[in-house]
Amino acid sequence: MRGVKLPQPKDPSALRRLMGALPRRGKGLLLYLHQNADLDAVGSAIGLKGILPHSKIGAHQSVSLPAKQLAESLGEVVEVDPPLEGYRFVLIMDTSNPSQIGLEEPPPVSFGILDHHQETYTWPTPHIYVDPSASSTSEIVCQYYRLKRTPVGEREAKALVAGIVGDTAKFRYASPGTLLQVIHLLKGAGITMEDVLNTIEGEEYFNYSRKIAHLKAAQRLRYRAVGDQVVAVSVVSSFEATAARVLLVAGADVALVGNGGKRRRSKEVRISARAKPHLVNLGLNLGEIMAEMAPKYGLQGGGHPPAAGMNGRSEVPLSRILTELQEEILRRVEMLMKGAGEGE
């Protein structure tokens, strides 16, 4: 890839300062991840644990199914809702605000932040490194390996590539530099993409429940359009993230899938949103929309322009939340289309 360079830290000194504040070799350190921790959250934590071998990994409330598969395949334990007070230091990873880890305020222990999302909250700590230009938190961990001149092991390489795969939608939104980073990880560890995908997917492609969830998402689909752009909404009881991706393949330009199963009886809400690249390139930002609208329903929301989510407990019916999200996205798509037409 002539002329393409590996992604570099936005601020190498700040990244070194954050890592220098962590307990030596990770003793008494918790790598803490957001609710329903995804591939990037778990992958970046497992990758960083290669440098901090005595650290532990925890997540608030739950771990997503692909991330759980990754952890199990690599022999890693991700503890759900660990007691934070039992640690000397908590490094909060891939998390943009306290609500995503179930807190109204920062944790009651020494803590730091390592993240790649746009900052929506000012963390009261000097130990912070946030780089929204990075494709993923996993990519930032790769950068730290290079700063330390430390080779990435096979296990850690699989985890970091998996994290990048997850947050770039299987490279759909990957820059040339990110692709070069993946090549270096694969080559350096002597592994293949097939090794990584097998680690992530395992038997999930053949999982009966997943198949049924995808089919039900299509069966229950409701859609509206502005011009020729289709915004689809559906409800399932599991696999909402993959169901949203399936609806894009089926023809939707934006897909919103809510979890309406057992969680809804306990007022738990989980919504996944996905958008096609042409709308993202036009300026649609699902992460921004989710972050803005979530508080209206007492939820937490955020993510990236093409892939975002909303979750938490809410008294508002799921159907109403999905309808209002659909309306807001349609409104923004219409504005973007008008703006593009005027600019021609």
C-alpha positions in Angstrom: 0.0 0.0 0.0 2.4 2.7 -1.3 2.1 6.0 0.4 -0.2 4.7 3.2 1.1 5.0 6.7 0.1 3.3 9.9 -2.2 5.4 12.1 -0.2 7.3 14.7 -1.3 8.5 18.1 -2.9 11.9 18.1 -0.8 12.9 21.1 1.9 10.3 22.0 2.8 12.1 25.2 -0.8 12.1 26.5 -1.1 8.4 25.6 2.1 7.6 27.5 1.0 9.6 30.5 -2.3 7.7 30.7 -0.6 4.4 30.5 2.1 5.5 32.9 -0.6 6.1 35.5 -1.8 2.5 35.5 -0.6 0.0 38.1 2.6 -1.8 37.0 1.8 -4.9 35.0 -1.9 -4.3 35.8 -1.9 -5.3 39.4 -5.1 -4.1 41.0 -6.3 -2.7 37.6 -9.8 -3.2 36.2 -10.4 -2.6 32.5 -14.0 -1.6 32.6 -16.3 -1.6 29.6 -19.7 -0.2 28.7 -23.1 -1.9 28.8 -23.5 -4.7 26.3 -19.8 -4.5 25.6 -19.1 -4.9 21.9 -16.2 -6.4 19.9 -14.2 -3.3 20.1 -14.6 -2.9 23.8 -13.7 -6.5 24.6 -11.1 -6.8 21.8 -9.2 -3.6 23.0 -9.3 -4.8 26.6 -7.9 -8.3 25.8 -5.3 -6.6 23.5 -4.2 -4.2 26.3 -4.1 -7.0 28.8 -1.2 -8.4 26.8 0.8 -5.5 28.2 -0.9 -5.5 31.6 -1.2 -9.2 32.3 -2.4 -8.9 35.9 -5.4 -6.7 35.0 -9.0 -7.9 35.0 -11.7 -7.2 32.5 -15.3 -6.2 33.5 -18.4 -4.9 31.8 -21.5 -3.1 33.0 -24.7 -5.3 32.9 -23.9 -7.4 29.8 -21.5 -8.5 27.0 -22.8 -8.7 23.4 -22.9 -12.2 21.9 -20.1 -11.7 19.4 -17.9 -10.2 22.1 -18.7 -13.0 24.4 -17.8 -15.5 21.7 -14.5 -13.7 21.2 -13.6 -13.8 24.9 -14.5 -17.4 25.3 -12.5 -18.4 22.2 -9.5 -16.6 23.6 -9.9 -18.0 27.1 -10.7 -14.6 28.7 -13.2 -13.9 31.5 -15.2 -10.7 31.4 -16.9 -10.2 34.7 -20.3 -8.5 34.6 -20.8 -5.7 37.2 -17.6 -6.2 39.2 -17.3 -4.1 42.5 -15.2 -1.1 41.4 -14.2 -0.4 45.0 -12.1 -3.5 45.0 -9.5 -2.1 42.6 -6.6 0.3 42.9 -7.4 1.8 39.5 -10.2 1.5 36.9 -9.4 2.2 33.2 -12.8 2.9 31.5 -12.5 1.8 27.9 -14.6 2.6 24.8 -17.0 4.6 26.9 -18.0 8.2 26.4 -20.0 9.0 29.6 -20.7 7.5 33.0 -24.3 6.5 32.2 -22.9 3.8 29.9 -21.3 2.1 32.9 -24.4 2.6 35.0 -23.1 5.6 37.0 -24.5 9.1 37.4 -21.1 10.3 38.4 -17.5 9.1 37.9 -16.4 6.0 39.8 -15.4 6.3 43.5 -11.9 5.2 42.8 -8.9 6.4 40.8 -9.7 6.1 37.2 -8.7 6.9 33.6 -10.3 7.0 30.2 -9.2 5.4 26.9 -11.7 6.0 24.1 -12.2 6.9 20.5 -15.8 8.4 20.5 -16.6 12.1 20.2 -16.4 13.6 23.7 -19.9 14.2 25.0 -18.9 14.4 28.7 -16.0 16.0 30.5 -14.5 13.4 32.7 -13.0 14.8 36.0 -9.6 13.1 35.7 -6.2 14.0 34.3 -5.8 10.4 33.2 -7.5 10.6 29.8 -6.8 9.8 26.2 -9.6 10.2 23.6 -9.0 10.2 19.8 -12.1 10.4 17.7 -10.0 10.1 14.6 -9.2 6.5 15.4 -11.4 3.8 13.9 -11.7 2.0 17.2 -10.3 1.8 20.7 -8.5 -1.3 19.5 -6.6 0.8 17.0 -5.4 3.1 19.8 -4.1 0.0 21.7 -2.2 -1.0 18.6 -0.6 2.5 18.6 0.5 2.0 22.2 2.1 -1.3 21.3 4.2 0.5 18.7 5.1 3.3 21.2 6.4 0.7 23.5 8.1 -1.2 20.7 6.4 -4.3 22.0 5.4 -7.1 19.6 1.7 -8.1 19.6 1.1 -11.8 20.5 -1.2 -14.1 18.5 -4.0 -13.9 21.1 -3.9 -10.2 21.4 -3.7 -9.7 17.6 -6.9 -11.8 17.1 -8.6 -9.6 19.7 -7.4 -6.3 18.3 -8.3 -7.3 14.7 -11.7 -8.4 15.9 -12.2 -5.0 17.6 -11.3 -3.2 14.4 -13.6 -5.5 12.3 -16.5 -4.8 14.7 -16.2 -1.0 14.7 -15.5 -0.6 11.0 -18.5 -2.8 10.0 -16.2 -5.4 8.6 -13.9 -2.8 7.0 -16.7 -0.9 5.2 -15.6 2.3 7.0 -11.9 1.5 7.4 -9.3 4.0 6.1 -6.3 2.7 4.2 -4.2 3.3 7.3 -6.6 1.1 9.4 -6.4 -1.6 6.7 -2.6 -1.4 6.9 -2.7 -1.7 10.7 -4.7 -4.9 10.3 -2.2 -6.3 7.8 0.6 -5.6 10.2 -1.3 -7.4 13.0 -2.0 -10.5 10.9 1.5 -10.7 9.5 3.3 -10.0 12.8 1.3 -12.7 14.6 1.3 -15.2 11.8 -2.5 -15.4 11.6 -5.2 -15.0 8.9 -8.5 -13.3 8.7 -10.1 -16.7 8.7 -8.6 -17.3 12.1 -10.0 -14.0 13.4 -13.5 -14.5 11.9 -13.7 -18.1 13.3 -12.8 -16.6 16.7 -15.6 -14.1 16.4 -18.3 -16.2 14.8 -17.7 -19.7 15.9 -21.0 -21.5 15.5 -23.1 -18.2 15.5 -23.7 -18.3 11.7 -25.5 -21.6 12.2 -27.3 -20.5 15.4 -31.0 -21.2 15.1 -32.2 -18.4 17.4 -30.2 -15.9 15.3 -31.7 -17.1 12.1 -35.2 -16.8 13.5 -34.5 -13.3 14.9 -33.4 -12.2 11.5 -36.5 -13.6 9.8 -38.8 -12.1 12.4 -37.1 -8.7 12.0 -38.0 -8.9 8.3 -41.5 -10.1 9.0 -42.3 -7.3 11.5 -40.7 -4.6 9.4 -42.3 -1.2 9.0 -40.8 1.4 6.7 -41.2 4.9 5.5 -39.3 6.8 2.8 -38.2 10.2 1.9 -37.5 10.4 -1.8 -35.9 7.0 -2.5 -34.3 6.7 0.9 -36.0 4.0 3.1 -35.9 4.1 6.9 -37.0 0.7 8.3 -38.1 -0.2 11.9 -38.6 -3.6 13.5 -38.6 -5.4 16.8 -37.0 -8.7 17.9 -36.3 -10.3 21.2 -32.6 -10.9 20.6 -29.8 -10.3 18.0 -31.0 -6.7 17.3 -27.6 -5.5 16.1 -27.2 -8.2 13.5 -30.9 -8.0 12.6 -30.4 -4.3 11.8 -27.5 -5.2 9.4 -29.7 -7.8 7.7 -32.4 -5.1 7.0 -29.8 -3.0 5.3 -28.9 -5.9 3.1 -32.6 -6.4 2.4 -32.9 -2.9 1.0 -33.3 -0.4 3.8 -31.0 2.7 3.8 -31.3 3.1 7.6 -32.5 0.3 10.0 -33.7 0.6 13.6 -34.3 -2.6 15.5 -35.5 -2.6 19.1 -35.4 -5.4 21.6 -39.0 -6.2 22.5 -38.6 -9.5 24.3 -38.2 -10.3 28.0 -36.2 -7.1 28.6 -39.3 -5.0 27.8 -41.3 -6.6 30.6 -38.7 -5.2 33.0 -38.8 -1.8 31.1 -35.3 -2.5 29.6 -34.9 -1.0 26.2 -32.2 -1.8 23.7 -32.1 -0.3 20.2 -29.6 -0.8 17.4 -29.3 1.6 14.4 -27.4 1.1 11.2 -27.0 3.3 8.1 -25.6 2.7 4.6 -22.4 4.5 3.6 -23.9 6.9 1.1 -26.1 8.5 3.8 -23.1 8.7 6.2 -21.1 10.4 3.5 -23.9 12.8 3.0 -23.7 13.8 6.7 -26.1 11.5 8.6 -24.7 10.7 12.0 -26.7 8.0 13.9 -24.4 8.3 17.0 -25.3 12.0 17.3 -29.0 11.4 16.9 -29.0 8.6 19.5 -27.0 10.7 22.0 -29.4 13.7 21.5 -32.7 11.8 21.8 -31.8 9.1 24.4 -32.3 11.5 27.5 -35.8 12.2 26.3 -36.7 8.6 27.2 -34.4 8.3 30.3 -31.9 6.2 28.2 -28.3 6.3 27.2 -27.3 6.6 23.6 -24.4 7.1 21.3 -22.1 5.4 18.8 -20.7 6.3 15.4 -22.2 7.8 12.3 -23.1 4.5 10.6 -23.7 2.4 13.7 -25.2 3.5 17.0 -27.4 2.4 19.9 -29.6 3.3 22.7 -30.3 1.4 25.9 -31.4 1.5 29.6 -34.7 1.5 31.5 -37.6 3.5 30.2 -41.3 4.1 31.0 -41.9 5.0 27.3 -43.3 2.3 25.1 -40.7 0.9 22.7 -43.0 1.4 19.7 -43.2 5.1 20.4 -39.4 5.4 20.8 -38.8 3.7 17.5 -41.5 5.8 15.7 -40.0 9.0 17.0 -36.5 7.9 16.0 -37.7 7.0 12.6 -39.3 10.4 12.2 -36.2 12.3 13.3 -34.0 10.3 10.9 -36.4 10.9 8.0 -36.3 14.6 8.8 -32.6 14.7 8.8 -32.2 12.7 5.7 -34.6 15.1 3.9 -32.6 18.1 5.1 -29.4 16.5 3.9 -30.9 15.6 0.5 -32.1 19.2 0.0 -28.7 20.5 1.0 -27.0 18.2 -1.5 -29.4 19.2 -4.2 -28.8 22.9 -3.6 -25.0 22.4 -3.7 -25.1 20.9 -7.1 
